[in-house]
Amino acid sequence: MLPPTQTSASSSGLAHRLQDVRTAIAAAARTAGRDERSVTLVAVSKGHEAEQISAAARLGITDFGENYLQEALPKIAALREAGLIWHFLGRLQANKTRPVAEHFDWVHGLDRLRIAERLSQQRSHLASPLNVCLQVNIAQDDKKAGVAPADVAPLAASVASLPHLRLRGLMCMLPEGLDTPARRDAYSRLRQLLVALRTSHPELDTLSMGMSGDFSDAILEGATMVRVGTAIFGPRDYSHI
Ligand SMILES: *Cc1c(COP(=O)(O)O)cnc(C)c1O
């Protein structure tokens, strides 16, 4: 349990923004005919201090996303007692897999078998398996990471066989500048890929898609996890970190 704290101006800003995000999630889920509890909110805390993460945790957030190891590891250490669930969202380099395997609960951007094998080897046998989502380059954007849609099934089969990973589903990031119909279409295609994959991997339960600007659209297309930073914590300022 986290100690109670006095409400400061900034934490009441946080409370309001979080309430707005939760209301929007519930509304989108209702429109889609889904239970709002079928959507997990991952609060993306990159660029924000441990203090703000504890404030969000006191408001009931359990899941936090980080992109940069150097920034994330001290925050994870400082907040160890809080029992939070940590999601690694960044680009994963082969020589940086160990701290991810040791300190995170989820990895969303997996797109190479070599990285998956290292994560599985480096995950403690005593810990629960590391949850992973395969990142799909669903918009076939040259600049975006992710496996091509046609290569998802073979990668999924290999990753699912690794002992210390638990394959949970698919994730995507869309390029900037797509209009709403194009975004909905891309999210819909990711959902269809998951549906197809579930014929051979029925245990897959996660579609990680949608960020501050478009999480409602992603929920309408079936997102079960939305990764929301700015809409909860406000703009990121990297000048102090
Ligand atoms: C930074 C980031 C987010 C959150 O972005 P916002 O626009 O601030 O909500 C979500 N997913 C990934 C992979 C990110 O890198």
The ligand as an ORCA input file, in Angstrom:
! r2SCAN-3c Opt
* xyz 0 1
  C       4.863      6.968    -25.731
  C       4.060      5.783    -26.149
  C       2.689      5.731    -25.876
  C       1.897      6.856    -25.233
  O       1.797      7.955    -26.079
  P       0.774      9.167    -25.754
  O       0.509      9.766    -27.072
  O       1.490     10.080    -24.826
  O      -0.434      8.578    -25.133
  C       2.020      4.570    -26.219
  N       2.648      3.521    -26.802
  C       3.963      3.561    -27.074
  C       4.601      2.374    -27.720
  C       4.705      4.695    -26.774
  O       6.004      4.721    -27.089
*
